[in-house]
Structure formats: C-alpha cells, structure tokens
Amino acid sequence: MAVTVFEGDDDAPRDQESYEIWCALGQCEEEIFFLPKADNWWGPAGQTGPCGPDTEIFIISDKERCGPTCSPACGCGRYVEFWNNVFMKYNKTAEGKFEPLDQKNVDTGMGLERVLVALNGGTVYDSDLFTTIFSRIAELSETAYENQPKAYRVVADHTRTAVFILGDNYGITPSNVDQGYVLRRLIRRAVRFAMQLSIQEGGLADIASAVIDKYELIYPELQSNRDKIIRELQAEEARFQKTLAQGLREFDKLSISLVNGQIDGAAAFKLYDTYGFPIELTIELATERSIAIDLEGYLEKFQKHRELSQAGATQKFKGGLADNSAQTANLHTATHLLHAALRKVLGDEVAQKGSNITAERLRFDFSFHRKMTEEEIVATEQLVNEAIAEGVGITFEEMTLEDAHRTGAIGLFESKYGQMVKVYTMGKFSKEICGGPHAVNTADLGTFKIVKEESSSSSVRRIKAVLESTDALR
C-alpha cells in the first residue's frame, strides 16, 4: 500500500500531521509521498467555498516502476487509488484567499470495486460483480475471455453503465445532446466490441438482462424499468448496426487518403455528424492503425455545430417561455397538466425532455418510444380538460429539494435547482418542481387541444397544443 499527503504551499502548510499518523500506523516511509495541490487538494466545487488538503490511499500493483521518480502522481498504472480523506479546513474567497473554516470536517470516500481489488487481488474485472455478466458474454460469443479481454471488459462495463442510466427514473434516452449523448457513446462502443466478439445483433439486451438480474435486489428500479431498458438498447443497437458498416467503409477511405499525414478534422466531424461515430470511436479506430487525427479541426467544426443549437438549449433550461404574459403563463400551466396526463395514459416512463412556450401555443417534448395512438391522444386531452373543468386553485410551497421529492413532486432538471425549490400543486392532478409563472386557477386555461404529435428525436416525442379562447385569453 502507498499513501500521499499534501506537501504544502503559500496557501496552506505541509500536512505533517497526516505524515506522522501514517508512520505511527506502520506505513513504510518509502511509500509515503508528499505531493502538491494538483494531486492532494480537494475543492472548492466552484470558484469559492470549502476546500482543503487530502491524504490518498493506493494499492501498489504488480507493474514495475516507470522510473526513479515513479509515484502516484505519474499515472503509469503502478499505483491505483481506492480511498481518499479530505480535510475541509479552508474557505476560498472570491479574492483567492484561503481562510480557516470555523467548522472543520473530514470528508472520506472509497470505491467499492477498488476495495474489492485491495482485498482479493487481481483487477476490478476479477470480482464477482462481473462473473455472471462475463458468463453471459461467453455464452453469446465465439471468443474466450483470455483471447479478447479488452472487448469483454468494454462490453460488460459499458452495458452495465447504460443499464443504470436507462433504468433511472429521469427518462434519459440515447440522443446527440446532453446526457443522451454520453449514453449513446457508451452503447455504440459496446456494440462495436460486441461485434469483435461475434455477438449477434440483439446480444446487448441479453447482457443487459444479466446486469439487471445481478443488481435488481439493491436497485429495484432496474427491474421495474426492465422493458424500457431492453427496448432502448435494442433500438439503439439496431440504429447503430445500420450505420456502422457504412461508417467503417467511410473510415477506411479516410485512412488511405490522409491529409497532411492525418485524418482531416472536417472528415472526422462528418463521421460524427453523418454516421453517428462519437469522436472517441474514431480516435480508437485511428489509434489501432497508428493514424493521427486533426483534433483541432474537428473541435472547430464541433464548436460551430454546438453554437447553432446553443440558443435552443439555453431556452430549454430556462423553461422555454417566450415571455411572462398571462397567455404564456396559462400555456405553461397546461404543460404541467399535460405531463401528468401523459404519465397516466402512457406510463411512468414518460419524462419531460424540454418545452417551448409562446403566447399562442405550447410545444412539449417527452420521452416515449413510439407514436401515440389516436385513442391515447384523445384520452390525454380529456384528462387535461377534466383538470381544467374542475377549476382547482394552483398553489406553491417553497421547500428543500429533498422534501420536494418526499412529497412526491416531479423534478427533472435537477442540475439547475438550488437547495430550496418551489413546488406547484394543481389539486390531485399535478405536483411539480418549477419556477413559474403559472395561472391562478386551472379554470383560467380554457379548452386544451392537441394539434400535433410527432417525433422530436430518438425515443423522444413532441406535442404541440393550444388553449382555445376563453375570457381569460381575450
């Protein structure tokens, strides 16, 4: 075992106390390393706030030292961190000063799988967390683990991560933006390595079932969302299989027609934009063939692409309201009722993915895997109009995010919330975390009418709706 402690600088002194405690516990002095702030300091989470030095604990692997200065800071793989103790002693001010905190604490954390490695030896993949998953891969593959360990590990690890993302109740699905893009990258890389193992199309869903079976007792949401997890994996795998062969042919062309000895940045972006290749996959393919990529050119193209969609993304996270007029507030209120009605008609897998509201109409994006039937559209309209006809008052309470969840409030864009949130309640029909504005009573809304239901993106549907004129809207 090896440990690291903070070496000290102008902001904070050397952590001699931790060093002496480690020595007293019998830690070999040759394996105690004093490292700078870059390695042994945590925080603050933002520009200002609590922070402090830490002491970290490492397993020493079987790898030889990379040189005379080999240490946990060099990243050669000899040292694997599994535990960390952060001493929250300071507050960093806006002026960049580190002032002692009145109340100090120790923040400690360890990685479960890395602790298993420390106790059992081997690697993370040798633990029983992967045994049944590897067994399922072996059943589906024509290749033994010993012959393709990297492929086994990528398929198991990425499929497991995708299962947990899809199994979460916030409705994340594969897409080209935000968390959906991370999920898509994971699935598509798993598909590529599954193909290396000669696993037939649809095999990822089989492996996902092994993951669910392994973890469902501790994470029951995986079982309750099993159908959604399997369906989304199958759909994304099928989409990628259709484009992968063509994309690989395009990559082969690029690899023999290099520009300045490397793959052109614009061409690398085309692989992403046209063929759905995450840049990580392109880099991986290029590395396997010892080909360089013009990453600067790729990033320039990608930045332009991101700027085009930035306005829409900003609007989504502001709530998508064009203004604060009474008409817009009424339509915003209607989106809450629509969201609740969709969950009742289509099931709890429905989750808001975005909205855009003007004084004339609302546009509401939600996670769902297929086109709504005419009967489902009518039933949704009816539920919203029943809530309107009942004329319930719209109330709100301010509470902590934790209390909001405890009351059953739905909140989907949690990264934008503070610790205190507003929870808007509309009788028995809807309870959501939201910032407003809203109508005073559902009776103010008039008649709700869905004018269009269509696809927005993969596994995301879009509804456009209006409120037909009432006294409140004249």
N, C-alpha and C positions, 0 to 999 in steps of 0.2 A: 504494500500500500504506500502511496505517496500523498503528501498534503502541500498546499500552497497557502501563504499568508501575505498580507499587504506589506510592501516594502517601505511605504511612507513617501510623502512629497510635501510641497509647500502648503497644501490644504489640510493634511492630516498626518499625524506621526506614524512611524513604523509600528506595526502590531506586535510588539514584543510579548504582550500577554499571551496571545494565542500560541506563539512560538514556544514559550516556556511551558504552557499546559501540554502541548504535543510532546515535548521532551519528557515531561513528568509521566506521561502515559506510556512511555517506552517507544515512541516513534523514532525510527532511525534518523539521525540528523542529516545524513546524506540524502534522504528523500524528503526533506522539508525545503521548499523553495520560496524565497521572497520574490514577489512579482509586483509590477506596477499597477496603476489604476486600470489600465486597459484589460488586465486579467483578473484582478482581485478587488473589484469595487462594483457595487450594485446601485443603480439609480442615479438620479431620480427618474420616475416614469416619464415625466415631461421635461420642460426646461427648468422647472423648480420643484422642490418638495423633498421628502425624506430620502435619505441615502446613507451609504456607509461602506466600510471595508468588509471583506468576507474572507473566510477560510474554506477552501475546497478540498474534497477528498477524492482520490483517484485509485483505480485498480491499475497495477503495472502489468501490462500484457506480456506475451512471450516475444514480442518484437524487440530486436536489438536496438540499442541507442543509435540515433541518426548522426551523432557526432559528439564531441566533447561538451558542447553546451546544451545537449538534449534535456528538455524539461517539459512539464505540462503545457508550457506556452508555445511550443514549437509546432504542435499539430501533426506530428509524424505518425501518431496512432499508438505509440508505446503506452501512453497514459490515457485512461478512459475515466472521465469524471462520473461519479454516481451520487455524490452528496455535497450539499452546499449549506453553509451557515453565514447569513448576512447579519452584520451588527448595525442596526439602524441607530446611528448616533448623531447624524447631522441633518440639517435642513439647508438645501442650496437655495439661495435667494436669487431674485431677478438680476442682481448685480454680480452674480457669480461667486458670492462668498459662501463658505461652509460654516454655518453656525451650529453649536451643540443643541440638540433637542432637549426639551425639558423632560419628556418621557421617552426612554430608550427601550428597545426590544431586540430580540433575536428572531429572525425570520429563517426558518430551516425547511429544506425540502430535498427529497431524493427521488430518483427514478426507479420505479418498481422493477422494471425489466433489468436495469443495470445492477440493482441489488441482487437479483437472482444470479446474474453472472458472477458477482463477487462471492456469493455463497456456493454456487455449483460449479464454477469454472466454465470454460467454453465461451460461446457467444450468446447474444440475445436469442438467436435463432435456434440454439440448442435447448432452450427452455420448453417446458410442456405447454406454454402458451401457443406454440407453433406446431406442436406434434400432430394434432388432428387436422390442422389446415394443410400441412405438408403431405399428410397421408391422402387427403382428398386430391391434391395436385398430382401425386404419384399415380392414383387410380385413373386420372384423366390424361396423363402424359405418357409419351412413349420414351421418355428420358428419365434416368435415375437422378436423384439429388446430387450425387457425387460428380456427375458429368456436367451439370448445369446449376451449380449452387446460386450464382447471382440471379438467374432467371427465377428460380424457386423463391428466393427471398423477395425479389421485386413483386412478383405476383401475389405472394402471401401478404406482404406488408401493405402494398397499395390497395389491394382488395379489402383488407381489414379496415383501413382508414376510410375508404369510400363507403363501406357498410355503416360505419359510425356517423359519417356526415349525412348520408341518406336516411339513416334511422332516427336522426334528430327531429324534433317536432317543429322546427322552424321552416321546413319546406324548401331547403336548398336542393337544387337540381342542376345537372350539367348545363353550362352556358359559356359564353365567351367573355363574361364580365364578372367582377367581384368574386365572391366565394365560389360561385358556379364554375368559374374558370379554373380555380385550384382543383375542384372536384373532377372536372373534365380531364385535366392533365394527368391526375392520378389514374383514372380509369383507362385512359388511352395508353399510358405507359405500361400498365398491367396487361392490356390486350396485346401489345407488341411482344412482350416477353412470354406471354402465354402461347403466342404463335411459334416462338422459338422452341417451345416445349411440345409442339404439335398438338396442343389442346384445341379441340374443335370449337367452332363458334357456339356460344351459349355456355361454355365451360365456366366462365367467370361467375355466373349465377350459382352454379353448383358449389364453387369455392366459397361464395358468399354465404350459402346455407350452412357450411361448416363453421364459419365465423359466428353466425347467429347462434348456432347450437352451442358453441363454446361459451358465449358471453351472456346469453339471454337471462340467466338467473340473476345476474348482477345488474344488467341493463335491460329491463323488461320492454322498453320502448322498441328494441330491436325486433322482438317477436311481434309486437302489435303493428309494427310498420313493415313486417316481412314482405308482404305482397308488393308494396311500393318499392322497397329496396331491390327486389328481384326484377321487377318490371323496368325500373330506370336503368339498372345495369345492362339488361338485355337490349334495351333500346339504344343506349349509348354505344354498346359493343357493335350492334348492327350498323349504326351510323358510321362508326369508325372503320369497320371492315370494308364498307363500300368505298371509302376514300383512301384507305391505307395503301392498297395496291397501286392506285393511280399516283398517290403522293410519293411512294417509293420509286416508281418509274421516273417521276419528275426529279427526285433527288439524285438518281443515277445519272440523269442527263447533266445535272449541275456539277456532279463530281468529276465529269470528264471534260467539262467546258468551263474551267475556272477563270475568274477574272483577277489578274494580278496574283495568281497562285492561291486564290481562296474563293470560297463561295460568296458571291456578291450579296450585300446586305438587303437590297431590294428583292432579290430572288429568295433569300431566307424568309423575308416577311411574306412573300407570296405563298410560300409553303404553309405559313400560319393562317393567312387570311383566306386563301382559296381552298387549301386541302386540310385545314384543321390541325396542322402539325404544331404543337407547342414548340417554342424555340429550344426548350430543353431536349426534346426528342431529336431535333435537327442537330444540335450540338453533340448529342450522344452518338448519332449515326456518323457524323463527321469525325469524331474522336476515334471511333472504331477503325476508320480508314485513314487516320493521320492527315486529315484535311482541315485547314483553318477556315474560319468564318469571319466575315466583316461584321462584327457585332456592333460597331459604332454606326454603320449604315443601317443595320436592322433596327437599332434603337431609335434612330432618327425617323424612320418610316413608322415605327410603332407609336412614337410620340405624336406624330401628326394624326394618326388613327385615333389615339386616345383623346386628343383635343377636340375632334369632331363630335365625340359622344359626351364630352365633359359637361356641357350645358344641361343635357338631359339627365345625367347622373346627379348633378347638383340639385336640379329641380326635384328629383325623386326623393332625395334625402332631406329636402326642406318641406316635404309633404306634397309637392306638386300643385300648390294652389296659385292661381294666377293673381288673385287679389284677396282682400278681406271683406268684400261686399256681402250683403245678405244673401244674394243668389248663390254666390260661391260657397258661403257657409252652409247653406241648405244642401247643396250637392255634396259637400264634404261630409255632412251628417249622413247623407244617403249611402256613402261608401261604407260607413260602419255597419249599417243595416244590411247592405249587400254582402259584405264579408261574412256576417253572421248567417245570412240566409244560404249562401253558397256552402258553408261548412255543414249546415243542416241537411241540404239537399245532396251534396256530393261527398261529404265525409270530412273528417278532421285533417286529412292530408292537405286540404286547401289552406294556403297561407298567402297573404298579400306579398306581392313582389314589386309593387310600385303603383303610383297613381299620378294622374294629371287632371286637374280640375279647373275649368274656366267658369264664367257666369252662365254659359249656355249648356254645358254638358260635362259629364264625368267620364274618365277613362280609368279602368281598374284592371291591373294585371295580377294574376294569381296562379299559384302552382296547381296544375292538373294535367293528367297525361293524355287526355283525348278531348275531342269536340263534344260540347254539351248537346244533349238531345233537345228537341223542341219541348218535350214534356218537362225536362229539367229547367229550361229557361222560364217556362210558364210558372212552374212551382216556385222558382226563385223570386220572380216578380210578385207573385201572390203573397209570399211571406213578408217581403218588404212593405207592400201596400197594407198588409194587416197591421204591421207595426205603426205605420203612418196613421191608419184609421183609428187606432186605439188612443192616439193623442197623448202619449206619455211625456212627462217632463224630462228634460235632459240635464242631468246633474253631474258634477265632477267633485272629486276629492283629491287633495294632494297628499301623497304618502311616499314611503320609500319604495324602491323598485322591488325589494324582497316582499314587502307587504302587498304590493300590487299583484304579484304572482300568487301570493297566498289566497287572495280574494277571487282568483280565477280570471283576472284580467289578461287579455291577449296583448302581447307586445313583441313586435317582430324585428324592429331596427334598433336593438338594444345598445349598439355601439354609439348611438347619438344621444342617448339619455344621460342625464345626470343622476345623482343619487336619489333626488326627490323627483317624482313624476306626477302628472295629472292623469287620473283615471276617469273617463267619461262613461256614464251608465245611462242606458235607454231602457228603463223598465226591465222586463225579463228577456229582452231581445238582444242586447249587445252590451259588452263591457270591455273597453279597450284603453290602452295607454296611448295618449295622444296630446298634441299641443294646442289644438284648436285651429280656427274658430268653428263654432257649431251653432245650430239653431237652438231656440229656447225650448221648443216642443216639437215632437215628430209631426203633429198636425199641421205645422207650418210648411211642410215639404210639398204637398200636392200629390199628384199621381206619378208613381215611378214607372218608367218604361224602358226596357232594354231594346236598343235599336240595332245592336250588332254584337255577335260573339264570334271571336276569331282567334287564330294562333298569333302569339306575340314572339315566341322563340321556343326552343326545345322544352317540352313539358311545362310551358307557361302559356296560359290562355289570357285573352283580353276581352273585357266587356266595355262597350260604350253605351251610355244610358243618359236619359234626360228626365227632368221633372216637368210634367205638363202643367200649364199655367194655373195658378191659384191667386187668391187675393194677395198673398204674401209676396208673390213674384211679379205682380203687375206694377 
